């Protein structure tokens, strides 16, 4: 059975400093992820706008072609 004890017990101040450091790291990670999601959302929105515009153009061409044939 291993009965080794930690070499150093952290003081309350050290624990609080560690918690604060971890909070800052977590906040930075969340911000980075949020930026990545925003970039993807903007790209997806642009793609959707392009597809919608293309669909309108195709529909207009189909209407014009049908009217000319009749």
SULKA-V531740 format. One record per residue. RES is the residue in one letter. PHI is phi as a letter, one per 30 degrees, with the letter a starting at -180 (* if undefined). OMEGA is omega as a letter, one per 20 degrees, with the letter a starting at -180 (none if undefined). NEAR is the number of other ideal C-beta (glycine too) atoms within 8 Angstrom. Layout:
res = [RES	RES]
phi = [PHI	PHI]
omega = [OMEGA	OMEGA]
near = [NEAR	NEAR]
//
This chain:
res = [X	X	X	X	X	X	X	X	X	X	X	X	X	X	X	X	X	X	X	X	X	X	X	X	X	X	X	X	X	X	X	X	X	X	X	X	X	X	X	X	X	X	X	X	X	X	X	X	X	X	X	X	X	X	X	X	X	X	X	X	X	X	X	X	X	X	X	X	X	X]
phi = [*	d	c	d	c	e	d	b	c	d	d	e	d	d	d	d	d	d	d	d	d	d	d	d	d	d	d	d	d	d	d	d	d	d	d	d	d	d	d	d	d	d	d	d	d	d	d	d	d	d	d	d	d	d	d	d	d	d	d	d	d	d	d	d	d	d	d	d	d	c]
omega = [a	a	r	r	r	a	a	r	a	r	r	r	r	r	r	r	r	r	r	r	r	r	r	r	r	r	r	r	r	r	r	r	r	r	r	r	a	r	r	r	r	r	r	r	r	r	r	r	r	r	r	r	r	r	r	r	r	r	r	r	r	r	a	a	r	a	a	a	a	none]
near = [2	3	4	4	4	5	3	4	4	7	6	6	6	8	9	8	8	9	8	8	8	8	8	8	8	8	8	8	8	8	8	8	8	8	8	8	8	8	8	8	8	8	8	8	8	8	8	8	8	8	8	8	8	8	8	8	8	8	8	8	8	8	8	8	8	8	7	6	5	4]
//
